[in-house]
Amino acid sequence: MKIIVSEEIESVCPGFVGGCVDAMVKNSPYCEPLWQEINAMGEKFRKELTTTTVKELPGIAATRRVYKACGKDPSRYRPASEALIRRQLQGKELYQIDTLVDLINLASIAFGYSIGGFDADKFEGDTLTLGVGREGEPYEGIHRGLINIAGLPVYRDAKGGVGTPTSDNERTKITLDTTHLVVLINGYDGDEDRVRANAEFIQDLLRKYCQSDGGSYLLYR
C-alpha cells in the first residue's frame, strides 16, 4: 500500500509523521489478558490525568491544533485518542468490540495518537492519500452513521474516505473475519521516535494476542 501525504496536510502540519503497520492476523471476540492491560492503563491515567489535562498530551494537543487549522472544532469532533482516555478518566469502561479493535484502542491510549485500523482487503486500489474532508463528502463512521468530515484530516482510497482521527469508515472496518490488518498512526506532533515506538508496540500486541508475527511497519511523511 502506497501512502501519500497531501499538500493540504503539509501546509497545516509540515512536521507530520505517520506510521503504517501491515500484518496478517487472527481476530477473536474477546481476549482477557488484553483487557487486563487496558484496565491497568485506565488506572494509571486516573492517577496522572484529568479531563482537562488530557488535552495537553503531545499527540492529542497536536491533533487538536491540526483540527483547528483545518477548520474543525476539536471539542465537538474529538480525536479518538482523547475520547477514549476521557472515557477512562470518567470511570467508564471502553467499549469492547473484538480483539483487534480493542488492541488498537489500547495502542491509541498508550501513546495518545489517533490510530486507524482497517481490513486491508476492503481497500479499493493500492494507494491511500491523507487529505482534508470536503463539504458534502459522503462518509459513514463506524456506529455513527453519516458524519460531516469537512475540515477533518481524512485518508482516502480509490473509492473515497476510509479513516479520520475521529472515526473510521464502516466500509473498511475490522470484523472477526479480518485476516489482513493495516494500522495507521497519525503523528501530528512530528515525533518520529514516538511514532516508531507506537508501531513496535502494536506489533508486540499482535504477536501476543492475534497469532501474528507482527508483520512490518514503515514511517511516512
C-alpha positions as CSV (number, residue, x, y, z in Angstrom):
1,M,0.0,0.0,0.0
2,K,1.4,3.4,-1.0
3,I,0.6,6.3,1.3
4,I,0.7,9.9,0.1
5,V,0.5,13.0,2.4
6,S,-1.2,15.8,0.5
7,E,-0.1,19.4,0.4
8,E,-3.3,20.2,2.3
9,I,-1.9,18.4,5.3
10,E,1.7,19.5,4.8
11,S,0.5,23.1,4.9
12,V,-1.1,22.8,8.3
13,C,1.3,20.2,9.7
14,P,4.7,20.3,8.0
15,G,6.2,18.0,10.6
16,F,3.6,15.2,10.2
17,V,5.0,11.7,10.7
18,G,2.7,8.7,10.0
19,G,3.3,5.1,10.8
20,C,1.8,2.1,9.0
21,V,1.7,-1.4,10.4
22,D,0.8,-4.2,7.9
23,A,0.2,-7.7,9.3
24,M,-1.6,-11.0,8.8
25,V,-3.7,-11.7,11.9
26,K,-6.3,-13.9,13.5
27,N,-9.1,-12.0,15.3
28,S,-11.2,-13.2,18.2
29,P,-14.2,-11.9,20.0
30,Y,-12.5,-11.2,23.3
31,C,-9.1,-11.5,25.0
32,E,-8.9,-11.4,28.8
33,P,-5.2,-10.6,29.1
34,L,-5.5,-7.7,26.7
35,W,-8.3,-6.3,28.8
36,Q,-6.2,-6.6,31.9
37,E,-3.7,-4.3,30.1
38,I,-6.4,-1.9,29.0
39,N,-7.8,-1.6,32.6
40,A,-4.3,-1.2,34.0
41,M,-3.8,1.7,31.7
42,G,-7.0,3.3,32.8
43,E,-6.0,3.1,36.4
44,K,-2.7,4.7,35.6
45,F,-4.4,7.6,33.8
46,R,-6.8,8.2,36.6
47,K,-3.8,8.8,38.9
48,E,-2.0,11.1,36.5
49,L,-4.5,13.0,34.3
50,T,-7.8,14.9,34.4
51,T,-10.3,15.5,31.6
52,T,-8.7,19.0,31.3
53,T,-5.0,17.9,31.3
54,V,-5.6,15.1,28.8
55,K,-5.8,17.7,26.1
56,E,-2.2,18.6,26.8
57,L,-0.7,15.3,25.9
58,P,1.6,16.0,22.9
59,G,-0.1,13.7,20.4
60,I,-3.6,14.9,21.3
61,A,-2.6,18.6,21.5
62,A,-1.1,18.4,18.1
63,T,-4.1,16.7,16.6
64,R,-6.4,19.3,18.1
65,R,-4.2,22.1,16.6
66,V,-4.5,20.5,13.1
67,Y,-8.3,20.2,13.5
68,K,-8.5,23.9,14.2
69,A,-6.1,24.8,11.3
70,C,-8.4,22.7,9.0
71,G,-11.5,24.5,10.3
72,K,-12.9,21.8,12.7
73,D,-13.8,22.2,16.4
74,P,-11.8,19.5,18.2
75,S,-14.2,19.7,21.2
76,R,-17.2,18.8,19.1
77,Y,-15.3,16.2,16.9
78,R,-12.8,14.8,19.4
79,P,-9.8,12.9,18.2
80,A,-10.4,9.2,19.1
81,S,-7.4,9.0,21.4
82,E,-8.8,11.9,23.5
83,A,-12.3,10.5,23.5
84,L,-11.0,7.1,24.7
85,I,-8.8,8.4,27.5
86,R,-11.6,10.8,28.6
87,R,-13.9,7.9,28.9
88,Q,-11.5,6.1,31.2
89,L,-11.0,9.2,33.3
90,Q,-14.7,9.5,33.8
91,G,-14.7,5.9,35.3
92,K,-16.4,4.4,32.2
93,E,-15.2,1.2,30.6
94,L,-14.1,1.3,27.0
95,Y,-16.5,-0.4,24.5
96,Q,-15.5,-4.0,24.0
97,I,-15.6,-4.8,20.2
98,D,-13.2,-7.6,19.3
99,T,-9.5,-8.3,20.0
100,L,-8.1,-6.3,17.0
101,V,-10.2,-3.2,17.7
102,D,-9.6,-3.4,21.4
103,L,-5.9,-3.8,20.8
104,I,-5.8,-0.7,18.5
105,N,-7.7,1.3,21.2
106,L,-5.0,0.3,23.7
107,A,-2.3,1.4,21.4
108,S,-4.0,4.7,20.9
109,I,-4.5,5.5,24.6
110,A,-1.0,4.3,25.4
111,F,0.7,6.8,23.1
112,G,-2.0,9.5,22.7
113,Y,-2.2,9.2,18.9
114,S,-5.4,8.7,17.0
115,I,-5.0,5.4,15.2
116,G,-7.0,3.9,12.3
117,G,-7.4,0.1,12.0
118,F,-8.6,-1.4,8.7
119,D,-9.4,-4.6,6.9
120,A,-6.8,-4.1,4.1
121,D,-8.7,-6.5,1.8
122,K,-11.6,-3.9,1.7
123,F,-9.4,-1.1,0.3
124,E,-10.1,0.0,-3.2
125,G,-6.8,0.4,-5.2
126,D,-3.3,0.4,-3.9
127,T,-2.9,4.0,-2.7
128,L,-4.1,5.9,0.4
129,T,-3.9,9.7,0.3
130,L,-4.1,11.8,3.5
131,G,-6.0,15.0,2.8
132,V,-8.8,17.2,4.3
133,G,-12.5,16.4,4.2
134,R,-14.7,18.5,1.9
135,E,-18.2,19.9,2.4
136,G,-20.8,17.3,1.4
137,E,-18.3,14.5,1.1
138,P,-20.2,11.2,2.0
139,Y,-18.7,9.4,5.0
140,E,-20.3,6.7,7.2
141,G,-18.5,6.5,10.5
142,I,-18.5,3.2,12.4
143,H,-21.6,3.0,14.5
144,R,-22.1,6.8,13.9
145,G,-23.9,6.9,10.6
146,L,-23.2,9.7,8.2
147,I,-20.9,12.3,9.7
148,N,-19.6,15.7,8.4
149,I,-15.9,15.2,7.7
150,A,-15.4,18.7,6.2
151,G,-12.3,20.1,7.8
152,L,-11.2,16.7,9.2
153,P,-8.0,15.0,8.1
154,V,-9.1,12.0,6.1
155,Y,-7.4,9.1,4.4
156,R,-8.9,8.2,1.0
157,D,-8.6,5.1,-1.2
158,A,-9.7,5.0,-4.8
159,K,-13.4,5.0,-3.7
160,G,-13.4,7.6,-1.0
161,G,-12.7,8.3,2.7
162,V,-11.7,5.4,4.9
163,G,-10.4,7.0,8.1
164,T,-10.3,10.2,10.1
165,P,-8.8,10.7,13.6
166,T,-12.4,10.9,14.9
167,S,-13.9,7.8,13.3
168,D,-13.0,5.2,10.7
169,N,-15.4,4.3,7.9
170,E,-17.9,1.5,8.0
171,R,-16.8,0.3,4.6
172,T,-13.3,-0.8,5.6
173,K,-13.9,-1.7,9.2
174,I,-12.4,-4.6,11.0
175,T,-14.6,-7.7,11.6
176,L,-14.0,-11.1,13.2
177,D,-13.2,-12.3,9.6
178,T,-10.4,-9.8,9.1
179,T,-7.0,-11.5,8.3
180,H,-5.1,-8.7,6.7
181,L,-4.7,-5.7,9.0
182,V,-3.4,-2.2,8.2
183,V,-3.0,0.2,11.1
184,L,-2.3,3.9,10.5
185,I,-0.7,6.0,13.3
186,N,-1.2,9.8,13.0
187,G,1.8,11.6,14.4
188,Y,0.7,15.2,14.1
189,D,3.3,16.1,16.7
190,G,6.1,15.1,14.4
191,D,7.8,12.9,17.0
192,E,9.3,10.2,14.8
193,D,10.7,8.2,17.7
194,R,7.4,8.0,19.4
195,V,5.5,7.0,16.2
196,R,8.1,4.3,15.7
197,A,7.7,3.1,19.3
198,N,3.9,3.1,18.8
199,A,4.2,0.9,15.7
200,E,6.5,-1.5,17.5
201,F,4.1,-1.6,20.5
202,I,1.3,-2.6,18.1
203,Q,3.5,-5.3,16.6
204,D,4.1,-6.7,20.1
205,L,0.4,-6.8,20.9
206,L,-0.3,-8.6,17.6
207,R,2.3,-11.2,18.5
208,K,0.8,-11.7,21.9
209,Y,-2.9,-11.7,21.1
210,C,-3.6,-12.2,17.4
211,Q,-1.4,-15.2,16.4
212,S,0.7,-12.9,14.2
213,D,4.4,-12.5,13.5
214,G,3.8,-8.7,13.9
215,G,4.1,-8.0,10.2
216,S,6.1,-5.0,9.1
217,Y,5.9,-1.2,9.5
218,L,7.0,1.9,7.7
219,L,7.1,5.6,8.5
220,Y,5.8,8.2,6.0
221,R,5.7,11.9,5.7
